[in-house]
């Protein structure tokens, strides 16, 4: 979880899921897919599995332990 954000309407972002499932022709030019696939197979990198959909269970409770009230934006990457 990012403790700060440059997004004007939120204080922090949270990514408990990474990756995506391609569902339309619009996905053919996805910048996130291109970025993530560069790291496929790199040990211990967050995108070691490329842009395959992945749930990070250890991130699920992060917003509950930040110690203060603020707006957290769920960020799907």
C-alpha positions in Angstrom: 0.0 0.0 0.0 1.3 3.4 -0.9 1.1 5.8 2.1 0.9 8.8 -0.2 -0.6 9.5 -3.6 -0.6 12.3 -6.1 -4.2 11.5 -7.0 -6.1 14.6 -5.8 -9.1 12.8 -4.4 -7.3 10.1 -2.4 -4.6 9.9 0.3 -3.2 6.5 -0.5 -3.6 3.6 -3.0 -3.9 -0.1 -2.3 -3.2 -3.0 -4.7 -4.2 -6.4 -3.3 -4.5 -7.8 -6.9 -2.1 -7.4 -9.8 -2.4 -8.4 -13.4 -5.4 -8.6 -15.6 -7.5 -10.8 -17.9 -7.6 -9.6 -21.5 -11.3 -9.2 -22.4 -11.5 -6.9 -25.5 -9.6 -5.6 -28.5 -8.8 -2.5 -26.5 -6.4 -4.7 -24.5 -4.2 -5.2 -27.5 -2.2 -2.0 -26.7 -2.2 -2.2 -22.9 0.8 -0.3 -21.5 0.5 -2.2 -18.1 0.7 -5.6 -19.9 3.8 -4.5 -21.8 5.5 -3.2 -18.7 4.7 -6.3 -16.6 5.8 -8.8 -19.2 9.3 -7.3 -19.2 9.7 -8.7 -15.7 8.2 -12.2 -16.3 10.6 -14.7 -14.8 12.6 -12.2 -12.7 12.8 -13.8 -9.3 11.2 -11.9 -6.4 9.9 -9.1 -8.7 6.2 -8.2 -8.2 5.6 -9.1 -11.8 7.6 -12.3 -11.8 4.4 -14.0 -13.1 4.1 -11.3 -15.9 0.6 -9.8 -16.1 -1.2 -13.0 -15.0 -3.9 -12.2 -12.5 -2.6 -12.7 -9.0 -4.1 -12.1 -5.5 -1.7 -11.0 -2.8 -3.3 -12.3 0.4 -0.7 -10.6 2.6 -1.9 -7.2 1.3 -5.6 -7.7 2.1 -5.5 -6.2 5.6 -3.0 -3.4 5.0 -5.6 -0.6 5.1 -6.7 -1.8 8.5 -3.3 -1.2 10.1 -2.3 2.2 8.8 -3.0 3.9 12.2 -5.1 6.8 10.9 -8.2 7.6 9.0 -7.8 8.6 5.4 -9.3 7.9 2.0 -7.7 4.8 0.4 -8.3 4.1 -3.3 -8.3 0.5 -4.5 -5.9 0.5 -7.4 -6.2 -2.4 -9.9 -3.0 -3.0 -11.8 
